[in-house]
């Protein structure tokens, strides 16, 4: 399982400096792999009412795009601050904490 997190927007956003955060589940401990799988399942089960229109409504808000690769199948999620779905917010936090730029 691999997850890519892209963050754009916000007050101090510089497109040239923004790089995606990559998280390869194979490099995590067994406990963290299980947690990543749980978070991905929860976020994909109920992605919430996030949309590009909502992100545009808040000009200084950060926007998040997640690409989740599970066994060669890619799923996409999008969210904007404040992230309405707790499962999506938890996945964003986990990838941010464990991933690499």
N, C-alpha and C positions, 0 to 999 in steps of 0.2 A: 504494500500500500504506500502510495506517495501522495503528498499534498503540496500544492503550490499556492501561496498566498500573495496576492498583489494588493498594495494599498496605494491609493491616490487621493488627491484632494487634501483639505485641511489648510490651516493657516500658513504653515511653513513647508509647503510641498514644492519640491524642485524636481520636475520630471527627469532631468538628466542624472539625478542622484538616486532616484527610486529604483530599487532592485527587488525582484520577488524574493520571498522567503521560501526556501525549499525544505521539505521534511521527508526523508526516506525512512519509512517504518522499519526497514531491515537493519538500520543502524541504532535502533532504540533497544532498551532492555525489554525483557519479556513483559514486565508489568506496564511499561510505557506503550508497548505495541498493543496490548489489550485495551488500554485507555484510549489510544488513538482510534482503534477500531470502534469502540463504543461511542466515542464522540462523533465520528463520521456517520455511523448508523443513525444516531439521534438527530444530527443536523439534516441529513438527507430525508429522514422520515417526516420532518415537519420544518421545512425551510422558512416558513412564515411569509408575511406580506411584503417582503423587501422588493424594491423595484428600482429601475433607473430613474423613473419619474420622482420617486421619493428622494433619491440622492440629489437630484437636481433642485429640489425644493429647499435644501439646506446648503447654501453655497460654500460655507466654510467647513462642512462636515467631511470626515474621511469616508471614502468608499472602499469596500473590500470585495475582492473577487477570489473565490476559492476554486481550484481545479483539483478534484479528488480522483485519483487513479486507483481503482480496485480491480485487480486481476485483468488489466488491459482495457477496462471499461472506464471512461472518464465521465465524471459528473461535475456540473458547475453550479455554484451558489454565488449569489451577490447580496450584499448588505450595505447599509450606510449607518453612520452614527446618528442617533443612538440605536444600536442593534436591538431590534424588538424581540428576537427569539433567543432565549437563554442557551439553547443547544448550539446555535450558530456562534454566539458570543464566546462560549466555552471552547469551541473548536478553534476560533481565531486566536484566542489567548494561548492555547496549547501549542499551536503551530508557531506563533510568535516567540514563545519561550524555548521551544526545542529545535526549531528550524535553523537553517544557515542561509546567509545572504550571499 
